[in-house]
Structures are given as C-alpha cells and as structure tokens.
C-alpha cells in the first residue's frame, strides 16, 4: 500500500534540485540534457535570489537592529 511507504518531499530547493538531478526515471523520460540544463538554470536563479535583500528583510531585520 502506497500510504504506508516512508516518503517526504524535500524541504528546500537545493535538496529538491539534487534529488531531481539524481532521478534516473526522470532522466529517462525528460532526457539528461534537459534535466542538467533545468537544474543549472534553477541553481543560477537561486544564487541570484539569495543575493537580494528583500523589502521584508530590510524592514523587519535590518532596520530593527
């Protein structure tokens, strides 16, 4: 029964991207070239995202010090 299997989704994007990169069934269906390109693009997007200080961070973290 599938409901009894231990399974959890990744909690963070880097973990999810690592799981995707290592997923042989998806590589067979989508192709390794696509999976590699997708993971690379998402990692670059994450790097750019992490370089930005959001307005919430400015208002609630930086200005309250």
C-alpha positions in Angstrom: 0.0 0.0 0.0 1.5 3.3 -1.1 0.2 5.1 2.0 2.5 3.0 4.2 5.7 3.9 2.3 8.1 6.3 4.0 8.3 9.3 1.7 8.9 13.0 2.3 9.3 15.9 -0.1 12.4 18.0 0.0 12.1 20.9 2.4 14.5 23.2 0.5 15.1 23.9 -3.2 18.8 22.8 -3.3 17.8 19.4 -1.9 14.9 19.2 -4.5 17.3 20.1 -7.3 19.8 17.5 -6.1 17.0 14.9 -6.0 15.9 15.8 -9.5 19.5 15.6 -10.8 19.9 12.1 -9.4 16.5 10.8 -10.5 17.1 8.2 -13.2 13.5 7.7 -14.2 13.0 11.4 -14.9 16.3 11.5 -16.8 15.0 8.6 -19.0 11.7 10.4 -19.6 12.9 14.0 -20.0 16.5 13.3 -21.1 19.7 14.0 -19.2 20.4 17.1 -21.3 17.1 18.7 -20.2 17.4 17.7 -16.6 21.0 19.1 -16.4 20.0 22.4 -18.1 16.9 22.8 -15.9 18.9 22.1 -12.7 21.6 24.5 -13.7 19.2 27.3 -14.5 17.3 26.8 -11.2 20.6 26.8 -9.3 21.6 30.1 -11.0 18.2 31.6 -10.2 18.6 30.5 -6.6 22.0 32.1 -6.4 20.7 35.4 -7.8 17.7 35.3 -5.4 19.9 34.7 -2.4 21.9 37.8 -3.3 19.0 40.2 -2.9 17.8 41.7 0.3 14.0 41.8 0.2 11.9 44.7 1.4 10.7 42.5 4.3 14.2 41.7 5.3 15.1 45.4 5.2 12.0 46.5 7.2 11.9 43.7 9.8 15.5 42.6 10.2 18.0 45.3 9.2 16.1 48.4 10.5 15.2 46.8 13.8 18.8 46.4 14.9 
